[in-house]
Amino acid sequence: MITEKSCGAIVYTKDNGSIQYVIIRSKEGIYGFPKGHMEENESETQTALREVKEEVGLTVALSTKFRSEDAHTFIRNGEERLKHIVYFLGEYSAQTPNAQQTELSGVYLMNYETAMSAFQFESSKRLLTDAHNFLMQQ
């Protein structure tokens, strides 16, 4: 089985005491977080920062105090693959998210409850819940 590794971030901003999360929507209609494949000689944090910038146009302050992983299998070109994804938290302010037109159909700011109802996968809900609980303890 082929193994792939991606990194990304659960991106957020604080607005009048409320946390708003940056949620992407893929061309296939799947809601999630900005992420992408590691390139040669990149660290996990470098990949996460680059992918957030590429996918949603934001420069974020990445926190490595929060690190969560996800994994799933999928089929590409008839081959089963295992994808490992590492997520950090990324905070931004005074910027406007913009969806990368070639890969995404949209980018949205959502509060916790709205994002939870938008997600199709339990893993996305778990990641957001873990991140949200972490932020509430700060």
N, CA, C and O atoms as CSV, one atom per row, in Angstrom:
chain,resi,resn,atom,element,x,y,z
A,1,MET,N,N,0.849,-1.179,0.000
A,1,MET,CA,C,0.000,0.000,0.000
A,1,MET,C,C,0.893,1.240,0.000
A,1,MET,O,O,1.885,1.306,0.725
A,2,ILE,N,N,0.529,2.201,-0.811
A,2,ILE,CA,C,1.256,3.472,-0.889
A,2,ILE,C,C,0.823,4.352,0.279
A,2,ILE,O,O,-0.362,4.434,0.602
A,3,THR,N,N,1.791,5.003,0.902
A,3,THR,CA,C,1.501,5.905,2.013
A,3,THR,C,C,1.808,7.336,1.594
A,3,THR,O,O,2.839,7.603,0.976
A,4,GLU,N,N,0.914,8.248,1.930
A,4,GLU,CA,C,1.092,9.674,1.656
A,4,GLU,C,C,1.019,10.437,2.972
A,4,GLU,O,O,0.390,9.985,3.928
A,5,LYS,N,N,1.672,11.607,3.010
A,5,LYS,CA,C,1.585,12.446,4.193
A,5,LYS,C,C,1.240,13.863,3.775
A,5,LYS,O,O,1.834,14.422,2.853
A,6,SER,N,N,0.265,14.432,4.475
A,6,SER,CA,C,-0.154,15.807,4.258
A,6,SER,C,C,-0.136,16.533,5.591
A,6,SER,O,O,-0.187,15.916,6.655
A,7,CYS,N,N,-0.062,17.848,5.515
A,7,CYS,CA,C,-0.127,18.683,6.710
A,7,CYS,C,C,-1.021,19.880,6.415
A,7,CYS,O,O,-1.141,20.328,5.274
A,8,GLY,N,N,-1.642,20.380,7.471
A,8,GLY,CA,C,-2.520,21.528,7.323
A,8,GLY,C,C,-2.770,22.180,8.658
A,8,GLY,O,O,-2.062,21.943,9.637
A,9,ALA,N,N,-3.797,23.011,8.673
A,9,ALA,CA,C,-4.098,23.740,9.907
A,9,ALA,C,C,-5.594,23.941,10.050
A,9,ALA,O,O,-6.332,24.086,9.076
A,10,ILE,N,N,-6.001,23.944,11.293
A,10,ILE,CA,C,-7.337,24.384,11.662
A,10,ILE,C,C,-7.172,25.874,11.915
A,10,ILE,O,O,-6.646,26.295,12.946
A,11,VAL,N,N,-7.631,26.655,10.956
A,11,VAL,CA,C,-7.378,28.097,10.940
A,11,VAL,C,C,-8.553,28.820,11.576
A,11,VAL,O,O,-9.711,28.478,11.337
A,12,TYR,N,N,-8.242,29.831,12.394
A,12,TYR,CA,C,-9.294,30.567,13.090
A,12,TYR,C,C,-8.901,32.028,13.265
A,12,TYR,O,O,-7.739,32.408,13.120
A,13,THR,N,N,-9.907,32.828,13.581
A,13,THR,CA,C,-9.715,34.213,13.971
A,13,THR,C,C,-10.687,34.499,15.100
A,13,THR,O,O,-11.722,33.845,15.228
A,14,LYS,N,N,-10.350,35.464,15.900
A,14,LYS,CA,C,-11.237,35.860,16.991
A,14,LYS,C,C,-11.905,37.171,16.611
A,14,LYS,O,O,-11.249,38.129,16.203
A,15,ASP,N,N,-13.242,37.193,16.757
A,15,ASP,CA,C,-14.031,38.366,16.386
A,15,ASP,C,C,-14.985,38.689,17.528
A,15,ASP,O,O,-15.956,37.967,17.755
A,16,ASN,N,N,-14.710,39.765,18.241
A,16,ASN,CA,C,-15.529,40.171,19.391
A,16,ASN,C,C,-15.740,39.027,20.384
A,16,ASN,O,O,-16.857,38.789,20.843
A,17,GLY,N,N,-14.658,38.326,20.707
A,17,GLY,CA,C,-14.727,37.242,21.682
A,17,GLY,C,C,-15.227,35.923,21.125
A,17,GLY,O,O,-15.243,34.918,21.836
A,18,SER,N,N,-15.633,35.909,19.874
A,18,SER,CA,C,-16.128,34.691,19.225
A,18,SER,C,C,-15.041,34.130,18.315
A,18,SER,O,O,-14.321,34.882,17.658
A,19,ILE,N,N,-14.930,32.809,18.281
A,19,ILE,CA,C,-13.963,32.160,17.397
A,19,ILE,C,C,-14.663,31.786,16.101
A,19,ILE,O,O,-15.708,31.136,16.106
A,20,GLN,N,N,-14.065,32.208,14.988
A,20,GLN,CA,C,-14.563,31.866,13.663
A,20,GLN,C,C,-13.508,31.002,12.979
A,20,GLN,O,O,-12.334,31.367,12.921
A,21,TYR,N,N,-13.939,29.854,12.463
A,21,TYR,CA,C,-13.034,28.913,11.818
A,21,TYR,C,C,-13.111,29.052,10.297
A,21,TYR,O,O,-14.179,29.298,9.738
A,22,VAL,N,N,-11.967,28.892,9.644
A,22,VAL,CA,C,-11.898,28.904,8.186
A,22,VAL,C,C,-12.156,27.474,7.709
A,22,VAL,O,O,-11.363,26.565,7.955
A,23,ILE,N,N,-13.277,27.303,7.026
A,23,ILE,CA,C,-13.679,25.987,6.529
A,23,ILE,C,C,-13.676,26.034,5.005
A,23,ILE,O,O,-14.276,26.917,4.392
A,24,ILE,N,N,-12.989,25.066,4.409
A,24,ILE,CA,C,-12.939,25.007,2.949
A,24,ILE,C,C,-13.978,24.017,2.432
A,24,ILE,O,O,-14.424,23.119,3.147
A,25,ARG,N,N,-14.343,24.206,1.186
A,25,ARG,CA,C,-15.238,23.259,0.498
A,25,ARG,C,C,-14.538,22.839,-0.783
A,25,ARG,O,O,-14.225,23.671,-1.635
A,26,SER,N,N,-14.296,21.544,-0.912
A,26,SER,CA,C,-13.616,21.023,-2.102
A,26,SER,C,C,-14.547,21.093,-3.313
A,26,SER,O,O,-15.748,21.326,-3.177
A,27,LYS,N,N,-13.978,20.891,-4.484
A,27,LYS,CA,C,-14.771,20.858,-5.718
A,27,LYS,C,C,-15.796,19.731,-5.673
A,27,LYS,O,O,-16.826,19.795,-6.344
A,28,GLU,N,N,-15.511,18.689,-4.873
A,28,GLU,CA,C,-16.435,17.566,-4.728
A,28,GLU,C,C,-17.516,17.819,-3.680
A,28,GLU,O,O,-18.393,16.980,-3.478
A,29,GLY,N,N,-17.455,18.987,-3.006
A,29,GLY,CA,C,-18.470,19.337,-2.025
A,29,GLY,C,C,-18.166,18.912,-0.598
A,29,GLY,O,O,-19.047,18.951,0.260
A,30,ILE,N,N,-16.929,18.507,-0.335
A,30,ILE,CA,C,-16.532,18.070,1.005
A,30,ILE,C,C,-16.002,19.266,1.792
A,30,ILE,O,O,-15.152,20.014,1.310
A,31,TYR,N,N,-16.520,19.435,3.016
A,31,TYR,CA,C,-16.051,20.505,3.895
A,31,TYR,C,C,-14.901,19.995,4.749
A,31,TYR,O,O,-14.911,18.849,5.196
A,32,GLY,N,N,-13.908,20.855,4.974
A,32,GLY,CA,C,-12.756,20.455,5.770
A,32,GLY,C,C,-11.848,21.627,6.079
A,32,GLY,O,O,-12.284,22.775,6.167
A,33,PHE,N,N,-10.571,21.306,6.243
A,33,PHE,CA,C,-9.554,22.288,6.617
A,33,PHE,C,C,-8.483,22.347,5.539
A,33,PHE,O,O,-8.270,21.363,4.831
A,34,PRO,N,N,-7.798,23.495,5.399
A,34,PRO,CA,C,-6.711,23.580,4.417
A,34,PRO,C,C,-5.583,22.600,4.761
A,34,PRO,O,O,-5.136,22.514,5.905
A,35,LYS,N,N,-5.142,21.869,3.741
A,35,LYS,CA,C,-4.063,20.890,3.929
A,35,LYS,C,C,-3.523,20.504,2.565
A,35,LYS,O,O,-4.130,20.794,1.534
A,36,GLY,N,N,-2.366,19.843,2.576
A,36,GLY,CA,C,-1.804,19.364,1.317
A,36,GLY,C,C,-0.559,18.537,1.532
A,36,GLY,O,O,-0.055,18.412,2.648
A,37,HIS,N,N,-0.076,17.977,0.447
A,37,HIS,CA,C,1.079,17.071,0.481
A,37,HIS,C,C,2.357,17.787,0.882
A,37,HIS,O,O,2.603,18.933,0.507
A,38,MET,N,N,3.164,17.068,1.659
A,38,MET,CA,C,4.496,17.557,1.996
A,38,MET,C,C,5.367,17.492,0.748
A,38,MET,O,O,5.311,16.528,-0.015
A,39,GLU,N,N,6.165,18.526,0.555
A,39,GLU,CA,C,7.134,18.525,-0.530
A,39,GLU,C,C,8.488,18.111,0.028
A,39,GLU,O,O,8.719,18.170,1.236
A,40,GLU,N,N,9.370,17.697,-0.853
A,40,GLU,CA,C,10.689,17.235,-0.437
A,40,GLU,C,C,11.398,18.277,0.426
A,40,GLU,O,O,11.410,19.464,0.102
A,41,ASN,N,N,11.978,17.822,1.510
A,41,ASN,CA,C,12.750,18.655,2.445
A,41,ASN,C,C,11.913,19.664,3.223
A,41,ASN,O,O,12.473,20.579,3.828
A,42,GLU,N,N,10.602,19.526,3.224
A,42,GLU,CA,C,9.744,20.405,4.021
A,42,GLU,C,C,9.474,19.764,5.373
A,42,GLU,O,O,9.359,18.543,5.484
A,43,SER,N,N,9.373,20.604,6.402
A,43,SER,CA,C,8.927,20.118,7.708
A,43,SER,C,C,7.396,20.128,7.719
A,43,SER,O,O,6.762,20.681,6.820
A,44,GLU,N,N,6.820,19.517,8.736
A,44,GLU,CA,C,5.364,19.521,8.863
A,44,GLU,C,C,4.830,20.947,8.961
A,44,GLU,O,O,3.832,21.281,8.324
A,45,THR,N,N,5.484,21.781,9.749
A,45,THR,CA,C,4.992,23.161,9.914
A,45,THR,C,C,5.162,23.975,8.634
A,45,THR,O,O,4.300,24.788,8.303
A,46,GLN,N,N,6.253,23.767,7.917
A,46,GLN,CA,C,6.441,24.477,6.646
A,46,GLN,C,C,5.345,24.101,5.653
A,46,GLN,O,O,4.813,24.957,4.946
A,47,THR,N,N,5.015,22.814,5.609
A,47,THR,CA,C,3.944,22.353,4.714
A,47,THR,C,C,2.609,22.986,5.105
A,47,THR,O,O,1.876,23.475,4.246
A,48,ALA,N,N,2.297,22.978,6.395
A,48,ALA,CA,C,1.028,23.545,6.855
A,48,ALA,C,C,0.934,25.027,6.494
A,48,ALA,O,O,-0.095,25.475,5.987
A,49,LEU,N,N,1.988,25.784,6.746
A,49,LEU,CA,C,1.983,27.225,6.430
A,49,LEU,C,C,1.817,27.460,4.928
A,49,LEU,O,O,1.043,28.326,4.518
A,50,ARG,N,N,2.538,26.694,4.111
A,50,ARG,CA,C,2.454,26.849,2.656
A,50,ARG,C,C,1.061,26.506,2.148
A,50,ARG,O,O,0.500,27.232,1.327
A,51,GLU,N,N,0.505,25.406,2.630
A,51,GLU,CA,C,-0.808,24.979,2.153
A,51,GLU,C,C,-1.912,25.960,2.547
A,51,GLU,O,O,-2.815,26.219,1.752
A,52,VAL,N,N,-1.853,26.504,3.754
A,52,VAL,CA,C,-2.845,27.503,4.166
A,52,VAL,C,C,-2.751,28.728,3.252
A,52,VAL,O,O,-3.770,29.261,2.814
A,53,LYS,N,N,-1.529,29.167,2.971
A,53,LYS,CA,C,-1.336,30.326,2.092
A,53,LYS,C,C,-1.862,30.028,0.682
A,53,LYS,O,O,-2.549,30.859,0.087
A,54,GLU,N,N,-1.539,28.843,0.152
A,54,GLU,CA,C,-1.971,28.489,-1.199
A,54,GLU,C,C,-3.484,28.326,-1.299
A,54,GLU,O,O,-4.099,28.821,-2.244
A,55,GLU,N,N,-4.084,27.641,-0.339
A,55,GLU,CA,C,-5.504,27.292,-0.460
A,55,GLU,C,C,-6.454,28.411,-0.069
A,55,GLU,O,O,-7.509,28.568,-0.684
A,56,VAL,N,N,-6.098,29.195,0.951
A,56,VAL,CA,C,-7.031,30.235,1.413
A,56,VAL,C,C,-6.421,31.628,1.475
A,56,VAL,O,O,-7.082,32.570,1.911
A,57,GLY,N,N,-5.170,31.774,1.046
A,57,GLY,CA,C,-4.548,33.089,0.935
A,57,GLY,C,C,-4.224,33.777,2.247
A,57,GLY,O,O,-4.109,35.002,2.288
A,58,LEU,N,N,-4.075,33.013,3.319
A,58,LEU,CA,C,-3.837,33.614,4.631
A,58,LEU,C,C,-2.425,33.307,5.133
A,58,LEU,O,O,-1.891,32.218,4.924
A,59,THR,N,N,-1.848,34.292,5.793
A,59,THR,CA,C,-0.610,34.097,6.538
A,59,THR,C,C,-1.012,33.936,7.990
A,59,THR,O,O,-1.615,34.838,8.571
A,60,VAL,N,N,-0.683,32.796,8.582
A,60,VAL,CA,C,-1.140,32.486,9.934
A,60,VAL,C,C,0.037,32.342,10.889
A,60,VAL,O,O,1.165,32.044,10.495
A,61,ALA,N,N,-0.274,32.567,12.160
A,61,ALA,CA,C,0.661,32.243,13.239
A,61,ALA,C,C,0.331,30.817,13.651
A,61,ALA,O,O,-0.743,30.549,14.190
A,62,LEU,N,N,1.249,29.918,13.399
A,62,LEU,CA,C,1.013,28.502,13.641
A,62,LEU,C,C,1.404,28.134,15.064
A,62,LEU,O,O,2.491,28.472,15.532
A,63,SER,N,N,0.507,27.440,15.740
A,63,SER,CA,C,0.793,26.959,17.089
A,63,SER,C,C,1.103,25.468,17.029
A,63,SER,O,O,0.286,24.669,16.572
A,64,THR,N,N,2.279,25.111,17.492
A,64,THR,CA,C,2.636,23.697,17.541
A,64,THR,C,C,2.271,23.093,18.901
A,64,THR,O,O,2.537,21.917,19.146
A,65,LYS,N,N,1.668,23.888,19.779
A,65,LYS,CA,C,1.189,23.353,21.057
A,65,LYS,C,C,-0.018,22.444,20.832
A,65,LYS,O,O,-0.331,21.590,21.661
A,66,PHE,N,N,-0.683,22.642,19.707
A,66,PHE,CA,C,-1.787,21.773,19.305
A,66,PHE,C,C,-1.331,21.019,18.063
A,66,PHE,O,O,-0.915,21.622,17.074
A,67,ARG,N,N,-1.412,19.704,18.126
A,67,ARG,CA,C,-1.061,18.852,16.986
A,67,ARG,C,C,-1.984,17.656,17.037
A,67,ARG,O,O,-2.049,16.943,18.038
A,68,SER,N,N,-2.698,17.444,15.945
A,68,SER,CA,C,-3.625,16.323,15.884
A,68,SER,C,C,-3.424,15.607,14.557
A,68,SER,O,O,-3.049,16.219,13.557
A,69,GLU,N,N,-3.677,14.309,14.563
A,69,GLU,CA,C,-3.474,13.520,13.353
A,69,GLU,C,C,-4.753,12.820,12.930
A,69,GLU,O,O,-5.627,12.516,13.743
A,70,ASP,N,N,-4.830,12.579,11.649
A,70,ASP,CA,C,-5.936,11.842,11.060
A,70,ASP,C,C,-5.339,10.903,10.022
A,70,ASP,O,O,-4.245,11.153,9.517
A,71,ALA,N,N,-6.034,9.846,9.706
A,71,ALA,CA,C,-5.584,8.926,8.664
A,71,ALA,C,C,-6.800,8.272,8.024
A,71,ALA,O,O,-7.797,7.992,8.689
A,72,HIS,N,N,-6.698,8.036,6.737
A,72,HIS,CA,C,-7.755,7.307,6.044
A,72,HIS,C,C,-7.182,6.654,4.790
A,72,HIS,O,O,-6.124,7.041,4.293
A,73,THR,N,N,-7.902,5.662,4.297
A,73,THR,CA,C,-7.502,5.004,3.061
A,73,THR,C,C,-8.414,5.467,1.930
A,73,THR,O,O,-9.568,5.838,2.144
A,74,PHE,N,N,-7.863,5.434,0.732
A,74,PHE,CA,C,-8.643,5.785,-0.460
A,74,PHE,C,C,-8.007,5.110,-1.668
A,74,PHE,O,O,-6.895,4.587,-1.593
A,75,ILE,N,N,-8.719,5.129,-2.762
A,75,ILE,CA,C,-8.242,4.514,-4.008
A,75,ILE,C,C,-7.930,5.630,-5.009
A,75,ILE,O,O,-8.755,6.510,-5.256
A,76,ARG,N,N,-6.717,5.574,-5.581
A,76,ARG,CA,C,-6.352,6.498,-6.659
A,76,ARG,C,C,-5.689,5.677,-7.749
A,76,ARG,O,O,-4.750,4.925,-7.488
A,77,ASN,N,N,-6.175,5.821,-8.958
A,77,ASN,CA,C,-5.642,5.077,-10.113
A,77,ASN,C,C,-5.605,3.573,-9.853
A,77,ASN,O,O,-4.665,2.884,-10.249
A,78,GLY,N,N,-6.643,3.080,-9.181
A,78,GLY,CA,C,-6.756,1.663,-8.925
A,78,GLY,C,C,-5.885,1.138,-7.797
A,78,GLY,O,O,-5.878,-0.064,-7.534
A,79,GLU,N,N,-5.146,2.020,-7.121
A,79,GLU,CA,C,-4.268,1.600,-6.030
A,79,GLU,C,C,-4.789,2.116,-4.692
A,79,GLU,O,O,-5.193,3.273,-4.567
A,80,GLU,N,N,-4.770,1.232,-3.698
A,80,GLU,CA,C,-5.168,1.647,-2.354
A,80,GLU,C,C,-4.034,2.443,-1.726
A,80,GLU,O,O,-2.866,2.063,-1.806
A,81,ARG,N,N,-4.405,3.557,-1.098
A,81,ARG,CA,C,-3.417,4.432,-0.463
A,81,ARG,C,C,-3.842,4.742,0.964
A,81,ARG,O,O,-5.030,4.807,1.279
A,82,LEU,N,N,-2.847,4.932,1.814
A,82,LEU,CA,C,-3.074,5.354,3.191
A,82,LEU,C,C,-2.544,6.769,3.326
A,82,LEU,O,O,-1.372,7.035,3.058
A,83,LYS,N,N,-3.413,7.669,3.743
A,83,LYS,CA,C,-3.024,9.070,3.877
A,83,LYS,C,C,-2.999,9.454,5.344
A,83,LYS,O,O,-3.998,9.314,6.050
A,84,HIS,N,N,-1.839,9.944,5.805
A,84,HIS,CA,C,-1.671,10.498,7.147
A,84,HIS,C,C,-1.718,12.012,7.022
A,84,HIS,O,O,-1.071,12.588,6.147
A,85,ILE,N,N,-2.486,12.660,7.898
A,85,ILE,CA,C,-2.604,14.116,7.872
A,85,ILE,C,C,-2.322,14.653,9.273
A,85,ILE,O,O,-2.903,14.195,10.257
A,86,VAL,N,N,-1.427,15.626,9.344
A,86,VAL,CA,C,-1.092,16.287,10.597
A,86,VAL,C,C,-1.673,17.698,10.549
A,86,VAL,O,O,-1.479,18.432,9.580
A,87,TYR,N,N,-2.392,18.064,11.617
A,87,TYR,CA,C,-2.991,19.401,11.712
A,87,TYR,C,C,-2.424,20.155,12.905
A,87,TYR,O,O,-2.193,19.589,13.974
A,88,PHE,N,N,-2.209,21.444,12.692
A,88,PHE,CA,C,-1.844,22.380,13.745
A,88,PHE,C,C,-2.963,23.409,13.852
A,88,PHE,O,O,-3.933,23.347,13.097
A,89,LEU,N,N,-2.840,24.343,14.768
A,89,LEU,CA,C,-3.751,25.481,14.837
A,89,LEU,C,C,-3.071,26.671,14.187
A,89,LEU,O,O,-1.875,26.891,14.382
A,90,GLY,N,N,-3.823,27.437,13.419
A,90,GLY,CA,C,-3.284,28.631,12.775
A,90,GLY,C,C,-4.211,29.808,13.009
A,90,GLY,O,O,-5.384,29.761,12.638
A,91,GLU,N,N,-3.689,30.868,13.624
A,91,GLU,CA,C,-4.496,32.060,13.898
A,91,GLU,C,C,-4.124,33.181,12.926
A,91,GLU,O,O,-2.956,33.365,12.584
A,92,TYR,N,N,-5.126,33.911,12.498
A,92,TYR,CA,C,-4.877,35.070,11.639
A,92,TYR,C,C,-5.762,36.222,12.086
A,92,TYR,O,O,-6.736,36.036,12.815
A,93,SER,N,N,-5.399,37.417,11.632
A,93,SER,CA,C,-6.247,38.593,11.850
A,93,SER,C,C,-6.008,39.571,10.710
A,93,SER,O,O,-4.979,39.524,10.037
A,94,ALA,N,N,-6.968,40.451,10.505
A,94,ALA,CA,C,-6.890,41.540,9.515
A,94,ALA,C,C,-6.549,41.048,8.106
A,94,ALA,O,O,-5.793,41.696,7.383
A,95,GLN,N,N,-7.110,39.903,7.722
A,95,GLN,CA,C,-6.955,39.366,6.375
A,95,GLN,C,C,-8.306,38.781,5.951
A,95,GLN,O,O,-9.159,38.483,6.788
A,96,THR,N,N,-8.480,38.626,4.655
A,96,THR,CA,C,-9.702,38.029,4.135
A,96,THR,C,C,-9.363,36.723,3.425
A,96,THR,O,O,-8.557,36.715,2.495
A,97,PRO,N,N,-9.972,35.618,3.855
A,97,PRO,CA,C,-9.712,34.339,3.173
A,97,PRO,C,C,-10.222,34.372,1.733
A,97,PRO,O,O,-11.284,34.927,1.449
A,98,ASN,N,N,-9.449,33.768,0.830
A,98,ASN,CA,C,-9.829,33.640,-0.575
A,98,ASN,C,C,-9.569,32.220,-1.023
A,98,ASN,O,O,-8.469,31.700,-0.840
A,99,ALA,N,N,-10.568,31.589,-1.607
A,99,ALA,CA,C,-10.447,30.197,-2.042
A,99,ALA,C,C,-9.560,30.070,-3.268
A,99,ALA,O,O,-9.675,30.854,-4.210
A,100,GLN,N,N,-8.676,29.084,-3.255
A,100,GLN,CA,C,-7.869,28.740,-4.414
A,100,GLN,C,C,-8.816,28.145,-5.459
A,100,GLN,O,O,-9.334,27.044,-5.278
A,101,GLN,N,N,-9.032,28.864,-6.529
A,101,GLN,CA,C,-10.058,28.506,-7.508
A,101,GLN,C,C,-9.834,27.149,-8.167
A,101,GLN,O,O,-10.801,26.481,-8.534
A,102,THR,N,N,-8.588,26.731,-8.322
A,102,THR,CA,C,-8.327,25.469,-9.019
A,102,THR,C,C,-8.657,24.245,-8.167
A,102,THR,O,O,-8.899,23.168,-8.712
A,103,GLU,N,N,-8.672,24.393,-6.830
A,103,GLU,CA,C,-8.901,23.237,-5.967
A,103,GLU,C,C,-10.164,23.320,-5.121
A,103,GLU,O,O,-10.691,22.291,-4.697
A,104,LEU,N,N,-10.654,24.519,-4.873
A,104,LEU,CA,C,-11.770,24.694,-3.939
A,104,LEU,C,C,-12.968,25.353,-4.601
A,104,LEU,O,O,-12.833,26.146,-5.532
A,105,SER,N,N,-14.148,25.001,-4.093
A,105,SER,CA,C,-15.353,25.681,-4.570
A,105,SER,C,C,-15.763,26.794,-3.613
A,105,SER,O,O,-16.650,27.587,-3.929
A,106,GLY,N,N,-15.117,26.860,-2.429
A,106,GLY,CA,C,-15.439,27.944,-1.510
A,106,GLY,C,C,-14.622,27.882,-0.240
A,106,GLY,O,O,-14.047,26.851,0.111
A,107,VAL,N,N,-14.587,29.018,0.442
A,107,VAL,CA,C,-13.978,29.117,1.762
A,107,VAL,C,C,-14.921,29.955,2.613
A,107,VAL,O,O,-15.420,30.987,2.165
A,108,TYR,N,N,-15.163,29.508,3.848
A,108,TYR,CA,C,-16.181,30.120,4.691
A,108,TYR,C,C,-15.658,30.340,6.101
A,108,TYR,O,O,-14.817,29.583,6.585
A,109,LEU,N,N,-16.153,31.367,6.749
A,109,LEU,CA,C,-15.934,31.575,8.178
A,109,LEU,C,C,-17.157,31.036,8.892
A,109,LEU,O,O,-18.283,31.449,8.615
A,110,MET,N,N,-16.929,30.109,9.816
A,110,MET,CA,C,-18.040,29.483,10.542
A,110,MET,C,C,-17.704,29.419,12.023
A,110,MET,O,O,-16.551,29.233,12.412
A,111,ASN,N,N,-18.739,29.578,12.839
A,111,ASN,CA,C,-18.526,29.321,14.256
A,111,ASN,C,C,-18.506,27.806,14.453
A,111,ASN,O,O,-18.750,27.045,13.516
A,112,TYR,N,N,-18.218,27.387,15.659
A,112,TYR,CA,C,-18.071,25.959,15.956
A,112,TYR,C,C,-19.322,25.160,15.572
A,112,TYR,O,O,-19.224,24.134,14.900
A,113,GLU,N,N,-20.479,25.629,15.995
A,113,GLU,CA,C,-21.723,24.886,15.760
A,113,GLU,C,C,-22.037,24.754,14.273
A,113,GLU,O,O,-22.436,23.685,13.811
A,114,THR,N,N,-21.857,25.837,13.527
A,114,THR,CA,C,-22.141,25.813,12.091
A,114,THR,C,C,-21.191,24.863,11.360
A,114,THR,O,O,-21.603,24.104,10.482
A,115,ALA,N,N,-19.914,24.921,11.739
A,115,ALA,CA,C,-18.930,24.034,11.111
A,115,ALA,C,C,-19.252,22.570,11.412
A,115,ALA,O,O,-19.163,21.715,10.531
A,116,MET,N,N,-19.622,22.292,12.643
A,116,MET,CA,C,-19.941,20.906,13.008
A,116,MET,C,C,-21.103,20.374,12.173
A,116,MET,O,O,-21.103,19.205,11.787
A,117,SER,N,N,-22.083,21.213,11.896
A,117,SER,CA,C,-23.226,20.750,11.105
A,117,SER,C,C,-22.888,20.648,9.613
A,117,SER,O,O,-23.581,19.948,8.875
A,118,ALA,N,N,-21.835,21.335,9.159
A,118,ALA,CA,C,-21.444,21.289,7.745
A,118,ALA,C,C,-20.607,20.053,7.411
A,118,ALA,O,O,-20.657,19.548,6.290
A,119,PHE,N,N,-19.846,19.574,8.381
A,119,PHE,CA,C,-18.926,18.463,8.114
A,119,PHE,C,C,-19.665,17.163,7.807
A,119,PHE,O,O,-20.653,16.824,8.457
A,120,GLN,N,N,-19.164,16.444,6.803
A,120,GLN,CA,C,-19.712,15.147,6.440
A,120,GLN,C,C,-19.008,14.001,7.157
A,120,GLN,O,O,-19.580,12.919,7.295
A,121,PHE,N,N,-17.778,14.219,7.617
A,121,PHE,CA,C,-16.983,13.144,8.197
A,121,PHE,C,C,-16.768,13.327,9.692
A,121,PHE,O,O,-16.511,14.433,10.169
A,122,GLU,N,N,-16.877,12.219,10.421
A,122,GLU,CA,C,-16.673,12.255,11.872
A,122,GLU,C,C,-15.265,12.706,12.232
A,122,GLU,O,O,-15.069,13.338,13.269
A,123,SER,N,N,-14.289,12.392,11.398
A,123,SER,CA,C,-12.911,12.787,11.696
A,123,SER,C,C,-12.777,14.310,11.704
A,123,SER,O,O,-12.050,14.856,12.533
A,124,SER,N,N,-13.461,14.999,10.801
A,124,SER,CA,C,-13.427,16.471,10.788
A,124,SER,C,C,-14.080,17.028,12.047
A,124,SER,O,O,-13.598,18.002,12.625
A,125,LYS,N,N,-15.168,16.413,12.464
A,125,LYS,CA,C,-15.846,16.842,13.692
A,125,LYS,C,C,-14.948,16.632,14.908
A,125,LYS,O,O,-14.887,17.485,15.793
A,126,ARG,N,N,-14.248,15.486,14.948
A,126,ARG,CA,C,-13.338,15.215,16.059
A,126,ARG,C,C,-12.200,16.230,16.096
A,126,ARG,O,O,-11.860,16.746,17.161
A,127,LEU,N,N,-11.610,16.518,14.930
A,127,LEU,CA,C,-10.509,17.479,14.866
A,127,LEU,C,C,-10.949,18.860,15.340
A,127,LEU,O,O,-10.257,19.507,16.125
A,128,LEU,N,N,-12.108,19.304,14.855
A,128,LEU,CA,C,-12.583,20.626,15.255
A,128,LEU,C,C,-12.915,20.659,16.741
A,128,LEU,O,O,-12.615,21.643,17.417
A,129,THR,N,N,-13.522,19.611,17.252
A,129,THR,CA,C,-13.849,19.562,18.681
A,129,THR,C,C,-12.580,19.615,19.525
A,129,THR,O,O,-12.522,20.343,20.517
A,130,ASP,N,N,-11.572,18.855,19.139
A,130,ASP,CA,C,-10.298,18.884,19.867
A,130,ASP,C,C,-9.673,20.282,19.837
A,130,ASP,O,O,-9.201,20.778,20.859
A,131,ALA,N,N,-9.674,20.908,18.662
A,131,ALA,CA,C,-9.094,22.246,18.531
A,131,ALA,C,C,-9.897,23.265,19.328
A,131,ALA,O,O,-9.327,24.116,20.012
A,132,HIS,N,N,-11.208,23.179,19.239
A,132,HIS,CA,C,-12.073,24.128,19.939
A,132,HIS,C,C,-11.895,24.002,21.456
A,132,HIS,O,O,-11.786,25.009,22.156
A,133,ASN,N,N,-11.867,22.779,21.955
A,133,ASN,CA,C,-11.654,22.565,23.389
A,133,ASN,C,C,-10.293,23.101,23.821
A,133,ASN,O,O,-10.174,23.694,24.893
A,134,PHE,N,N,-9.274,22.899,23.002
A,134,PHE,CA,C,-7.943,23.426,23.290
A,134,PHE,C,C,-7.973,24.953,23.405
A,134,PHE,O,O,-7.413,25.526,24.340
A,135,LEU,N,N,-8.633,25.600,22.443
A,135,LEU,CA,C,-8.713,27.069,22.451
A,135,LEU,C,C,-9.514,27.596,23.634
A,135,LEU,O,O,-9.187,28.652,24.176
A,136,MET,N,N,-10.544,26.888,24.039
A,136,MET,CA,C,-11.360,27.319,25.170
A,136,MET,C,C,-10.592,27.249,26.496
A,136,MET,O,O,-10.948,27.927,27.460
A,137,GLN,N,N,-9.558,26.442,26.538
A,137,GLN,CA,C,-8.747,26.306,27.755
A,137,GLN,C,C,-7.611,27.314,27.805
A,137,GLN,O,O,-6.920,27.416,28.819
A,138,GLN,N,N,-7.410,28.050,26.739
A,138,GLN,CA,C,-6.313,29.034,26.688
A,138,GLN,C,C,-6.678,30.318,27.407
A,138,GLN,O,O,-5.872,31.247,27.460
